[in-house]
Amino acid sequence: MSDKTLTIVSDTDGTRLEMPVRSGTVGPDVVDIGALYKQLGVFTLDPGFVSTASCESAITYIDGDEGVLLYRGYPVDQLAERSSFLEVAYLLLNGELPTRGQLEHFTHIITTHTMINETLLRHFNGFHHNAHPMAMLSSVVGSMSAFYHDSTDIESARHREIFAHRIIAKIPTIAAAAYKHSVGQPFMYPRNDLDYCSNLLHMFFAVPCDQYRVDPVAAEALDLLFILHADHEQNASTSTVRLAGSSGTNPYAAISAGIATLWGPAHGGANEAVLNMLEKIGSVENIPKFIAKAKDKDDPFRLMGFGHRVYKNFDPRAKLIRTMCHKVLNRLGHTDSPMFELALRLEEIALEDEYFIERKLYPNVDFYSGIIYRALGIPTSMFTVMFAIARTVGWVAHWQEMIVDPKRRIGRPRQLYTGAGNRDYVPIERRGS
Ligand code: CMC
């Protein structure tokens, strides 16, 4: 603990409060305001958590000014180049890179727990064919809390581990079932001889009446996207999982809450929104019109896939995804993709525009990921589902960290109340017409 402090003095009666200032490994110091209400009788107000650290965490570090993203200390670009999604999952969950034996064991567990209960599979019949896949994913993952009663004691380390393995192994199967339901095709059971991403592609695109060969380029692209989406510190969905989990709720229910949060267009839903936006823009000549709309304060339109609460220089994930996008389009023979050309031109024009420069708005992780998904044949409405599969690992790592924190308490924010003061009930006959 550092001996730095920050002192505030009450204007009302001159009471002084010295608050400890704590330093992390890297990043800005944090003022511990825990005693503020008790000592001075005031709360802090920080809508959107712009200056508030909600917890201590040792999982992921972001330096938004320098465009740095570290998972357990390792730069994401090194992991993207040299690691695999399941190795990154092990790292995020356990804090260290696995030995060869540990990785083999972890991979074996994940790839052999891919089936879901048949009853759970029947849940999909209750959805209309055009239900949004994120609605199906969130509901069916939430329904998992009605199963596995033998292993959801959150105070048991072994139960937490079983939960982690189950959800990471089964979420691709649930996602694929949502897809198959939406296109009216028979569900394809998982294949445990395939790696994580190849199995996902198999469950998506194979049909019982034909041979399906997984394209290794597609599996490689998916693996990279999953590494880049695996965790991102205390974002909205991760904070939701932590908050829901802090009440001691069933962990599958907490993950379901995270999926619901990710769905929003300001968060994971942006990858779907980017493709819809590019389709609307249609051609390069229309770009200036849409840039003008994005800058117009009376128009709700925003350039989707642009801007980030934390990254004010560039999003390191966007750079890697743009490079992968070139590679995938080349290797899959989509070199003349008009969508990619449009995205590149839009990025170029926006980055030269004073409005975007002044506000430090750069392409984020979602700007190019949808173009890769599109090239892989994944429909637009499934893009955020792909994000959710990858982010499940981060959610689980944060949920576990929160549960074992000796200072764990239920998350319970306060408020600045601006409603009516105490007043007496008015009988209906005296309320006017
Ligand atoms: N297009 C046009 N203007 C924008 C955009 C945009 N995409 N993003 C921010 N601005 C403007 C905003 O109007 C404001 O301008 P002013 O200062 O004149 O009022 C300024 O930039 C700051 O914006 P903010 O809304 O206060 O920033 P925020 O940190 O609250 O929001 C954001 C961050 C990501 C929600 C926002 O940039 C946005 O809506 N982007 C588009 C949606 C998107 O791509 N989301 C994915 C985020 S990355 C992946 C993930 O989180 O899952």
Residues whose N, C-alpha, C, O or C-beta is under 5 A from the ligand:
A	BS01	CMC	P265 A266 H267 G268 A270 A294 R302 L303 M304 G305 F306 G307 H308 R309 R359 N364 V365 D366
